[in-house]
Amino acid sequence: MTTLNIRIEEKTKKEATKTLAALGLDMSSAVKMFLNQVVIEQGIPFKPSRTPREIREEWDKEVAWALKHGKSYTDVSKMFEDIMKETD
Protein backbone atom coordinates (compact mmCIF):
# COMPACT_ATOMS: atom_id res chain seq x y z
CA MET A 1 0.00 0.00 0.00
CA THR A 2 0.99 3.62 -0.53
CA THR A 3 -0.29 7.02 0.59
CA LEU A 4 -1.88 9.61 -1.69
CA ASN A 5 -2.07 13.25 -0.58
CA ILE A 6 -4.24 15.71 -2.50
CA ARG A 7 -5.12 19.36 -2.03
CA ILE A 8 -8.72 20.45 -2.54
CA GLU A 9 -10.92 23.36 -1.53
CA GLU A 10 -12.38 22.94 1.97
CA LYS A 11 -15.96 23.55 0.77
CA THR A 12 -15.66 20.86 -1.91
CA LYS A 13 -14.24 18.39 0.62
CA LYS A 14 -17.07 19.06 3.10
CA GLU A 15 -19.79 18.71 0.46
CA ALA A 16 -18.24 15.57 -1.01
CA THR A 17 -17.80 14.02 2.45
CA LYS A 18 -21.48 14.67 3.22
CA THR A 19 -22.64 13.23 -0.12
CA LEU A 20 -20.41 10.17 0.20
CA ALA A 21 -21.57 9.54 3.78
CA ALA A 22 -25.16 9.49 2.50
CA LEU A 23 -24.03 6.77 0.09
CA GLY A 24 -22.33 4.82 2.89
CA LEU A 25 -18.81 5.68 1.71
CA ASP A 26 -15.88 7.51 3.20
CA MET A 27 -13.52 9.69 1.15
CA SER A 28 -10.77 7.09 1.02
CA SER A 29 -13.08 4.37 -0.31
CA ALA A 30 -14.57 6.71 -2.91
CA VAL A 31 -11.12 7.76 -4.18
CA LYS A 32 -10.05 4.09 -4.35
CA MET A 33 -13.20 3.28 -6.35
CA PHE A 34 -12.54 6.18 -8.71
CA LEU A 35 -8.91 5.21 -9.31
CA ASN A 36 -9.82 1.55 -9.86
CA GLN A 37 -12.36 2.64 -12.49
CA VAL A 38 -9.72 4.83 -14.16
CA VAL A 39 -7.54 1.71 -14.50
CA ILE A 40 -10.42 -0.50 -15.71
CA GLU A 41 -11.65 2.03 -18.30
CA GLN A 42 -8.20 3.38 -19.15
CA GLY A 43 -9.59 6.90 -18.79
CA ILE A 44 -11.84 9.07 -16.68
CA PRO A 45 -14.91 6.94 -15.81
CA PHE A 46 -17.38 9.73 -16.52
CA LYS A 47 -17.84 12.55 -18.99
CA PRO A 48 -16.61 15.76 -17.37
CA SER A 49 -19.31 18.37 -17.58
CA ARG A 50 -20.03 21.78 -16.12
CA THR A 51 -23.72 21.47 -17.04
CA PRO A 52 -26.08 20.91 -14.10
CA ARG A 53 -27.60 17.43 -14.14
CA GLU A 54 -31.20 18.64 -14.48
CA ILE A 55 -30.38 20.73 -17.56
CA ARG A 56 -28.41 17.87 -19.10
CA GLU A 57 -31.29 15.44 -18.53
CA GLU A 58 -33.71 17.88 -20.19
CA TRP A 59 -31.39 18.27 -23.18
CA ASP A 60 -31.09 14.49 -23.46
CA LYS A 61 -34.90 14.16 -23.50
CA GLU A 62 -35.19 16.84 -26.19
CA VAL A 63 -32.53 15.17 -28.33
CA ALA A 64 -34.20 11.77 -27.96
CA TRP A 65 -37.55 13.28 -28.97
CA ALA A 66 -36.01 15.08 -31.96
CA LEU A 67 -34.26 11.93 -33.13
CA LYS A 68 -37.54 10.01 -32.97
CA HIS A 69 -39.96 12.67 -34.25
CA GLY A 70 -37.87 15.36 -35.91
CA LYS A 71 -37.41 16.06 -39.58
CA SER A 72 -34.37 14.57 -41.29
CA TYR A 73 -32.56 15.77 -44.38
CA THR A 74 -30.51 14.22 -47.15
CA ASP A 75 -29.83 17.62 -48.72
CA VAL A 76 -27.89 20.22 -46.68
CA SER A 77 -29.14 23.13 -48.77
CA LYS A 78 -32.77 22.12 -48.01
CA MET A 79 -31.94 21.95 -44.32
CA PHE A 80 -30.49 25.49 -44.36
CA GLU A 81 -33.47 26.69 -46.38
CA ASP A 82 -35.81 25.39 -43.65
CA ILE A 83 -33.64 26.90 -40.89
CA MET A 84 -33.73 30.31 -42.57
CA LYS A 85 -37.53 30.11 -42.86
CA GLU A 86 -37.77 29.58 -39.09
CA THR A 87 -35.52 32.58 -38.30
CA ASP A 88 -37.41 35.06 -40.49
N, C-alpha and C positions, 0 to 999 in steps of 0.2 A: 504494500500500500504506500501511497504518497500523499502529500498535502497540497491542496490548491488554495491559494489566497487570491481573492478578487476584491476590487474596489467598486462600490456602487453607491448611488445616492441613498441617503438614509430613508427618505420617503418611499422610494421604490422597494427597498428591503422590507420596510414595515408592511406595506401593502401586499407584497408577494408572500411574506410570512403568514399574514392573516388568511390570504386566499388558499395557500397550500395547507394550512392547518384545517381549514374547512373541508379539504379533500383528504385529510388524514395523512398528510405528508409533512416532513420537515424539510428545511432548505437543502440540507446535505443530500437527502434521498432524491429530491427533485432534480438537483444538479447532476447527480449520478445517472438518473434516468435520461436526462437530456443528452449527456455526453455519450451514453450507450447508444441512443438513437442516432446521434451524429455518425458514430462508427458503423452502425447497421446500414444506414441510408447513404453513407458516404457524402453527406452534406447536411445542411440545416434541415431538421425534420418538420419544418413548417414554412409557409410562405410569409416572409416578413412583410408587414403591412402597417401603414399608419392610419388606415381607414377604420373607424369604429365598426365593431361587429354588426350592429344593427343595420347600418348603412350598407355594408357589404352584403348582408343577407338579402336586403331589399333589391340591390343591384342584381344579385344572382337570380332572384325570382323574375325580375324584369327581363333579363337575358334569356332565361329558360322559356318564358312566355313568347318572346319575340322569335326565338328559334322555332318554336312550335307553330305559332300563328302568323308570324310576320311575313312580309312580302320578300321574295328572293329575286335576284337578278342574274342574268347571264350576260348582260350588256352593261358595261360601266357607264357609258354615256346616258343610257336610259335611267340608271340609278341617280346620276347627278341631275338629270332633268327633273325627276320626281322630288329630289331634295330641294332644288331651287324653287319649285312650285310651292312647297311647304313654307319657305322662308319669305315669300312675297307678301 
